[in-house]
Amino acid sequence: MNNKLNTDKTDLFIITGGPGVGKTTLINGLANKGFTIATESARAIIKDQVDHNGDGVPWKNKQRYAELMFKESLKAYHQIVDMHPDRIAFFDRGLPDTLCYMKMEKIPVTEKCYETIKATVYNKKVFILPPWEEIYETDTERKQSWDEAVFTYEKMKETYTALGYDVVTVPIGNVERRCAFILAHV
């Protein structure tokens, strides 16, 4: 099976990393500058599942949670492509993040899943935010320990690299500095 992706779509950028590293703040900063964004679906999925007494949360049914993340990530991708086909867009996580989660949790990854990820084309350059202990917090949706957050970062970097992406580490800093760094690399 060829796990390398066709990453020639030049205007769709993923921002990834472990939990609690400032991805959402950065994405919102880019939105405030007029860029098209796709927000992360994980928190919305967890909130919806908790509100409706569903089991698609990481602490109950990891496979169902992964399925919901995959579905919502794919939906967000197509919404951006269909609604803003000629604009630069930033994604708070991409489909490969779900692949990474599935591998970390030892959830079987089907050939169809791999094929969908390969067909969902982003820019080859992926921005990753490193662990930042000073801002890391747990809450009702984010329950990972600091060590789990660091492990997730390492696995995200490994997953994107294995898929053929060029992983660019965004330096720790305030949102303006991080936005400027990303825009200088876009």
Backbone torsions as a table, in degrees:
resi	resn	phi	psi	omega
1	MET	NA	129.4	177.6
2	ASN	-84.7	114.2	-178.0
3	ASN	-94.6	0.0	178.5
4	LYS	-78.9	144.3	-176.4
5	LEU	-102.2	155.8	170.1
6	ASN	-88.2	97.6	-173.7
7	THR	-110.1	62.5	-178.4
8	ASP	-105.6	4.7	177.0
9	LYS	-76.8	112.4	-167.7
10	THR	-86.5	-11.2	-173.3
11	ASP	-112.4	8.5	-179.3
12	LEU	-116.2	109.0	-173.9
13	PHE	-111.7	136.3	175.9
14	ILE	-97.0	138.1	169.2
15	ILE	-115.9	121.6	-174.4
16	THR	-133.9	-175.4	179.7
17	GLY	145.8	-179.2	176.7
18	GLY	-72.9	-178.8	179.0
19	PRO	-72.6	149.8	170.8
20	GLY	70.0	32.1	-178.0
21	VAL	-109.9	2.0	176.8
22	GLY	101.0	16.3	-179.2
23	LYS	-61.4	-46.6	-177.3
24	THR	-65.3	-40.8	177.2
25	THR	-62.1	-42.0	179.2
26	LEU	-65.8	-46.2	178.2
27	ILE	-58.5	-43.9	178.8
28	ASN	-65.0	-35.8	175.8
29	GLY	-62.7	-39.9	177.1
30	LEU	-68.7	-36.7	176.3
31	ALA	-63.8	-40.1	178.6
32	ASN	-64.0	-21.2	177.0
33	LYS	-90.0	4.4	175.4
34	GLY	96.7	4.6	-179.6
35	PHE	-83.2	150.9	174.6
36	THR	-75.5	136.1	-179.9
37	ILE	-132.4	158.0	168.9
38	ALA	-122.8	119.4	-178.1
39	THR	-77.1	160.1	178.7
40	GLU	-68.9	139.2	-178.1
41	SER	-92.0	-14.8	-172.3
42	ALA	-57.6	-49.1	-178.7
43	ARG	-63.5	-41.5	179.4
44	ALA	-63.9	-40.6	178.0
45	ILE	-62.0	-48.5	-178.7
46	ILE	-60.8	-47.0	-179.7
47	LYS	-60.3	-45.8	179.5
48	ASP	-61.9	-44.8	-179.5
49	GLN	-64.5	-40.6	178.2
50	VAL	-66.2	-46.0	-179.3
51	ASP	-61.2	-31.9	-177.5
52	HIS	-106.0	16.0	178.7
53	ASN	55.2	35.9	177.5
54	GLY	-83.8	166.1	-179.8
55	ASP	-104.2	4.6	-177.6
56	GLY	-80.9	54.0	175.9
57	VAL	-124.8	152.9	-173.7
58	PRO	-60.5	-25.3	-177.3
59	TRP	-91.8	0.4	176.2
60	LYS	-119.5	-56.6	-174.7
61	ASN	-139.3	89.3	-175.6
62	LYS	-60.6	-37.8	-179.2
63	GLN	-66.7	-44.4	178.7
64	ARG	-63.5	-41.3	177.7
65	TYR	-60.1	-45.2	179.0
66	ALA	-62.3	-41.4	178.1
67	GLU	-61.0	-43.5	179.1
68	LEU	-65.9	-41.2	177.9
69	MET	-62.6	-44.4	-179.6
70	PHE	-60.1	-48.9	-179.1
71	LYS	-59.9	-46.9	-177.6
72	GLU	-69.8	-36.3	177.5
73	SER	-65.5	-41.2	178.5
74	LEU	-66.6	-41.4	177.7
75	LYS	-61.0	-45.4	179.2
76	ALA	-61.9	-41.0	178.5
77	TYR	-58.7	-50.5	-176.8
78	HIS	-68.0	-32.9	176.3
79	GLN	-62.9	-43.6	179.5
80	ILE	-65.4	-47.7	-177.9
81	VAL	-62.9	-41.5	-177.7
82	ASP	-74.5	-38.4	-175.0
83	MET	-88.5	-28.8	-175.8
84	HIS	-135.4	59.9	-172.0
85	PRO	-64.4	-23.1	-175.4
86	ASP	-114.5	19.3	-178.1
87	ARG	-113.9	150.4	171.9
88	ILE	-68.0	134.5	179.9
89	ALA	-134.7	148.1	178.2
90	PHE	-120.2	133.9	-179.0
91	PHE	-109.8	127.6	172.3
92	ASP	-80.0	87.3	-173.5
93	ARG	82.9	156.0	177.9
94	GLY	-131.9	179.0	179.8
95	LEU	-55.1	-36.7	178.0
96	PRO	-61.0	-22.7	175.3
97	ASP	-63.0	-40.2	178.2
98	THR	-66.2	-40.1	175.8
99	LEU	-58.2	-45.8	178.9
100	CYS	-59.3	-46.5	179.2
101	TYR	-58.4	-45.3	-179.0
102	MET	-61.6	-41.9	178.5
103	LYS	-66.4	-42.6	179.6
104	MET	-61.2	-36.0	-177.2
105	GLU	-95.0	5.8	178.1
106	LYS	58.7	38.3	174.5
107	ILE	-89.1	129.7	-179.0
108	PRO	-57.1	136.2	178.4
109	VAL	-109.0	118.5	-177.1
110	THR	-79.4	161.5	174.9
111	GLU	-60.9	-37.2	178.6
112	LYS	-61.8	-39.5	177.8
113	CYS	-62.3	-48.7	177.5
114	TYR	-59.1	-44.2	-179.0
115	GLU	-63.3	-39.9	178.2
116	THR	-64.7	-42.1	178.9
117	ILE	-63.9	-42.4	179.1
118	LYS	-65.7	-32.2	-178.7
119	ALA	-81.8	-15.3	-178.9
120	THR	-93.7	97.7	-166.7
121	VAL	-93.8	126.3	174.2
122	TYR	-116.4	174.3	172.6
123	ASN	-62.9	146.2	-179.4
124	LYS	-64.4	-25.6	-179.8
125	LYS	-87.3	121.6	179.1
126	VAL	-116.8	133.6	179.9
127	PHE	-96.8	126.7	-179.6
128	ILE	-118.7	134.0	178.2
129	LEU	-97.3	127.4	-177.6
130	PRO	-77.3	164.5	176.1
131	PRO	-57.5	141.1	-178.2
132	TRP	-138.7	92.2	-171.5
133	GLU	-60.8	-33.0	-177.2
134	GLU	-63.2	-26.6	-179.8
135	ILE	-107.8	-3.9	-175.4
136	TYR	-71.1	129.6	177.0
137	GLU	-140.6	147.4	170.8
138	THR	-97.3	159.2	177.3
139	ASP	-156.6	-163.2	-175.4
140	THR	-67.3	-25.1	177.5
141	GLU	-101.6	-28.9	-178.5
142	ARG	-105.0	104.2	-175.6
143	LYS	-111.0	0.9	-177.8
144	GLN	-68.8	144.5	173.7
145	SER	-73.5	169.3	177.2
146	TRP	-58.8	-44.4	-179.8
147	ASP	-61.5	-38.3	176.9
148	GLU	-66.8	-36.3	178.2
149	ALA	-64.3	-42.3	178.8
150	VAL	-66.0	-43.4	178.5
151	PHE	-60.4	-42.4	179.0
152	THR	-61.3	-44.2	177.1
153	TYR	-56.2	-48.3	-178.8
154	GLU	-61.1	-41.6	-179.5
155	LYS	-70.5	-35.0	176.4
156	MET	-62.9	-46.7	-179.8
157	LYS	-60.5	-44.3	179.2
158	GLU	-62.8	-43.2	-178.5
159	THR	-64.0	-50.0	-179.0
160	TYR	-63.9	-39.5	178.7
161	THR	-64.0	-44.0	179.9
162	ALA	-63.0	-28.6	179.6
163	LEU	-83.8	-2.4	176.3
164	GLY	96.5	9.3	177.4
165	TYR	-81.2	152.8	170.9
166	ASP	-92.2	110.0	-175.7
167	VAL	-90.1	121.1	-179.0
168	VAL	-110.6	120.2	179.4
169	THR	-81.1	124.8	178.5
170	VAL	-86.8	123.9	-178.2
171	PRO	-62.5	150.0	173.1
172	ILE	-63.3	139.0	178.9
173	GLY	165.2	179.5	-179.0
174	ASN	-69.2	168.0	-173.4
175	VAL	-61.9	-36.5	-180.0
176	GLU	-64.3	-43.6	178.8
177	ARG	-65.0	-40.2	-179.8
178	ARG	-67.5	-43.1	176.9
179	CYS	-59.7	-46.2	-179.0
180	ALA	-60.6	-40.7	179.0
181	PHE	-60.9	-48.5	-178.4
182	ILE	-64.2	-45.0	-177.3
183	LEU	-65.9	-29.4	176.3
184	ALA	-69.3	-23.9	-179.2
185	HIS	-98.0	-5.1	178.6
186	VAL	-90.2	NA	NA
